[in-house]
Amino acid sequence: MLETKINGVNFSSCLMNASGARCETYDELIELGKSKSSAIVSKSSTLEFRNGNEFPRYKKLPFGSINSMGIPNLGYKKYIEFASELKKNGKPYIVSVSGLSESDNIKIIKEINSISDIDFIELNLSCPNIIGKPQVGYDFIQTKILLEKTFEFNKKKLGVKLPPYFDFVHFEEVAKILNQFPLSFVTCINSIGNGLFVDIESESVVIKPKGGFGGIGGKYVKPTALANVRKFFELLNKNIAIIGVGGIETGIDVFEFLLCGASAVQIGTTFVEEGAKCFERIENELREILKQKNYKTIDDVIGKLKLI
Ligand code: SIN
């Protein structure tokens, strides 16, 4: 009932973890393998190990979260090394790549191309937390050049993780670029970059890096995430699947993303706060809604949002 398929690869359900949350270490990835997440998505990887930004760098907020992690990760070689063990779970393994430069990205993607136990690459064009580095996804020329260089050699199934867009003109410009490449999927949205939260008790910011500015996730971003899924569903070639992410806490949230056009969803803040049991809970809630509404599969729901 909840199964989905992305570029010919079967997923036992449409729910998986979002890169970033609890997917950095070997133990965390193994834990994901044992969970009801239908795939294992790694933390975004860079050429070398990174400690990330200064602490505190994550804070739960009343309706979501703010983070400025700065891509702490083990370096891409480790995520390659873990692949054969992680594949024993039989789930798709998706390695997120977020090189600090175009040449880093190309080097990492080239190497992953020869690793059969990695099913997909999710190329992250949207981390807002690298000090001094703008989000690639907001630079349309750089995005196009990176994808051109990547698809000169890339044979691996590959998708991109996008930042949120807010203007129809920008959606159209980005979609025009993405439609030129054999992408397996787009993941939208990454956190809304450079938000600010004020604690009135201490009269201060709540995270240390970047003077308190950080990526906003959770319920705050759900309408923006739904809008991005919907717009890309309208504009992208139908062979590019859409993975929705942003503010999913319940089965009802997933149902909304499916209606807007997502073929799968990723869970970030809720997974951080609730742990791996969230996948089973949300899966059960989604199954219940589909039953109540007499839908047999999620394919009957995807993209069926009605206009009034
Ligand atoms: C981070 O590590 O700063 C978050 C990753 C991301 O937003 O892409």
Residues whose N, C-alpha, C, O or C-beta is under 5 A from the ligand:
A	BS01	SIN	G20 S68 M69 G70 I71 P72 S126 C127 P128 N129
